[in-house]
Every structure is written in C-alpha cells, then in structure tokens.
C-alpha cells in the first residue's frame, strides 16, 4: 500500500495492555510497507531483565538492562543513553529518508532521557509522512508537550481493559 493513502495513528494505553500486539495486527492486516523500530523486552528465566530497540528488518541494541552499571537508572535497570543518542537517531534518519510509513514503538519514559533522540522525534513529526506511534500512557504529557500538541491532531486508539478485546477484533 502506498504511503500517500495512509493516515497517521497513535496507540496508547497502560504497560502490558497489548499496544504492540495491536500495532502489528494493523500493519499485517493492511499489508503496509514500513520502517522504524520496535522496543522489545529481554526476558531471561521468565523475568524481564532489559529492553532493546530493534530497527525493522535490521539489528537491535540493548538500552536498558539490570546488569548495566550506569548513573542513569529506571527502576532496577541501568540505562545506556548512547543507544538512543546514536543508534536511535540513525534509525530515525534512515526512516525519514525511506519514504515509507514510520513505526515508532514505543515512545515512553526511558526514551525521554535522550535530548538528541527527542529532537529527532520532533523532526519525524514535522515531516508530511504517515506515522504509527505507540506512546505509553504515563509518558503522554511529555511527548505531547515536546511535539507542541501535535499528538491531538492524529487519530488516537487508547487500549484499556474494558475495550481491549473489542479493539483486537476490529478490522483495520
């Protein structure tokens, strides 16, 4: 499907509610060509030990892990900010030059720690390019303010425990 026929979309909700599952369902059902990134949990022995940013159809890099020695911490995870400062910005640069739908999964609290990454996100939203973004509900105010209220101009799907099953069964 060509990018010109696609509108942007924001998906939000609490942690673990199924935002990424819904996004992947929509991308699959619409057979869209896209670029960007997914944030993925690193699980060992059925326990979350970190998070990584994975460029679509490319590599991934770990940005948060329980074994990282770092001044920047998020709960019990050490944060490697250079992953956003360098790799995250490179992903966004490649996404902007691709001409495809840009997927941002996800914009949360940890991503806010990188000024360079945040500035690049502002660039992404300033282009006339469709974006499918997942924004953590608890991080909404930060990202909306950073983007000068632009999130309010994009269709928003908020997933919660009440509408979760209905949203998954909808056709997109």
HUWOJO-V153202 format. One record per residue. N is the residue number from 1. RES is the residue in one letter. PHI is phi in radians with two decimals (none if undefined). NEAR is the number of other C-alpha atoms within 12 Angstrom. D_CENTER is the distance of its C-alpha to the mean C-alpha in whole Angstrom. Layout:
BEGIN
[[N,RES,PHI,NEAR,D_CENTER] [N,RES,PHI,NEAR,D_CENTER]]
END
This chain:
BEGIN
[[1,X,none,16,21] [2,X,-1.27,16,22] [3,X,-1.18,23,19] [4,X,-1.09,16,21] [5,X,-1.59,14,22] [6,X,-1.91,25,18] [7,X,-1.64,23,17] [8,X,-1.29,30,13] [9,X,-2.64,33,12] [10,X,-2.00,39,10] [11,X,-2.03,38,9] [12,X,-2.39,37,10] [13,X,2.82,31,12] [14,X,-1.22,22,14] [15,X,-1.08,24,13] [16,X,1.38,18,14] [17,X,-1.42,25,15] [18,X,1.98,27,13] [19,X,-1.11,37,10] [20,X,-1.18,34,9] [21,X,-1.03,22,12] [22,X,-1.12,34,13] [23,X,-1.02,36,10] [24,X,-1.12,27,12] [25,X,-1.10,20,15] [26,X,-1.11,28,15] [27,X,-1.04,26,14] [28,X,-1.19,16,17] [29,X,-1.09,17,19] [30,X,-1.53,19,19] [31,X,0.90,16,19] [32,X,-1.54,27,17] [33,X,-1.71,28,17] [34,X,-2.53,36,13] [35,X,-2.47,33,12] [36,X,2.21,41,9] [37,X,-2.60,40,7] [38,X,-2.11,38,6] [39,X,-1.67,35,6] [40,X,-2.19,26,10] [41,X,-1.33,26,13] [42,X,-1.85,23,16] [43,X,-2.03,14,19] [44,X,-2.31,12,23] [45,X,0.90,7,25] [46,X,1.07,9,23] [47,X,-2.31,12,22] [48,X,-1.28,18,18] [49,X,-1.97,24,19] [50,X,3.13,30,16] [51,X,-2.45,33,12] [52,X,-2.34,33,11] [53,X,-1.80,38,9] [54,X,-2.05,31,10] [55,X,-1.25,33,11] [56,X,-1.06,27,12] [57,X,1.08,14,15] [58,X,-2.45,16,16] [59,X,-1.58,18,16] [60,X,-2.34,24,14] [61,X,-2.42,29,15] [62,X,-1.39,31,15] [63,X,-1.97,39,14] [64,X,-2.51,36,15] [65,X,-2.74,31,18] [66,X,-1.16,25,21] [67,X,-1.62,18,24] [68,X,-1.29,21,22] [69,X,-1.54,17,25] [70,X,-2.69,18,23] [71,X,-1.20,14,24] [72,X,-1.44,23,20] [73,X,-2.29,22,20] [74,X,-2.32,26,17] [75,X,0.92,15,20] [76,X,-1.69,18,21] [77,X,-1.72,26,19] [78,X,-1.42,23,20] [79,X,-1.91,33,17] [80,X,-1.76,33,17] [81,X,-1.12,35,16] [82,X,-1.12,24,17] [83,X,-1.09,28,15] [84,X,-1.30,37,12] [85,X,-1.06,25,15] [86,X,-1.90,21,16] [87,X,-1.10,30,14] [88,X,-1.04,42,11] [89,X,-1.15,31,13] [90,X,-1.07,26,15] [91,X,-1.02,35,12] [92,X,-1.15,41,11] [93,X,-1.07,26,15] [94,X,-1.11,24,16] [95,X,-1.10,33,13] [96,X,-1.11,30,15] [97,X,-1.47,18,18] [98,X,-1.39,18,18] [99,X,1.39,23,18] [100,X,-1.70,29,16] [101,X,-0.97,39,13] [102,X,-1.80,42,10] [103,X,-1.83,41,7] [104,X,-2.14,43,3] [105,X,-2.20,38,2] [106,X,-2.51,41,2] [107,X,-1.82,42,5] [108,X,-2.23,31,8] [109,X,-1.44,24,11] [110,X,-1.10,36,11] [111,X,-1.06,39,9] [112,X,-1.15,31,12] [113,X,-1.28,27,15] [114,X,-1.86,27,14] [115,X,-1.09,20,16] [116,X,-1.12,23,16] [117,X,-1.13,30,12] [118,X,-1.06,30,12] [119,X,-1.10,24,15] [120,X,-1.21,31,13] [121,X,-1.06,38,10] [122,X,-1.03,26,14] [123,X,-1.05,20,15] [124,X,-1.01,32,12] [125,X,-1.30,35,13] [126,X,-1.50,18,17] [127,X,-1.46,22,17] [128,X,-1.48,18,18] [129,X,-2.41,28,16] [130,X,-1.16,34,14] [131,X,-2.30,43,10] [132,X,-1.93,43,8] [133,X,-2.16,44,5] [134,X,-1.81,43,5] [135,X,-2.19,40,6] [136,X,-1.00,35,9] [137,X,-1.00,28,12] [138,X,-1.23,19,14] [139,X,-1.81,24,12] [140,X,-0.94,30,12] [141,X,-1.05,22,15] [142,X,-1.05,23,14] [143,X,-1.19,34,12] [144,X,-1.13,26,14] [145,X,-1.17,16,17] [146,X,-1.00,24,15] [147,X,-1.65,23,15] [148,X,0.93,15,18] [149,X,1.35,16,18] [150,X,-1.07,24,16] [151,X,-1.05,30,14] [152,X,-1.18,18,17] [153,X,-1.63,15,18] [154,X,-1.94,20,15] [155,X,-0.96,20,16] [156,X,-2.12,24,14] [157,X,-1.89,32,14] [158,X,-1.81,30,15] [159,X,-1.65,30,15] [160,X,-2.49,21,18] [161,X,-1.15,17,21] [162,X,-1.36,12,23] [163,X,-1.78,16,21] [164,X,-0.89,22,19] [165,X,-1.17,15,22] [166,X,-1.17,15,23] [167,X,-1.09,24,19] [168,X,-1.13,26,19] [169,X,-1.49,13,22] [170,X,-1.25,14,22] [171,X,-1.68,13,22] [172,X,-2.01,20,19]]
END
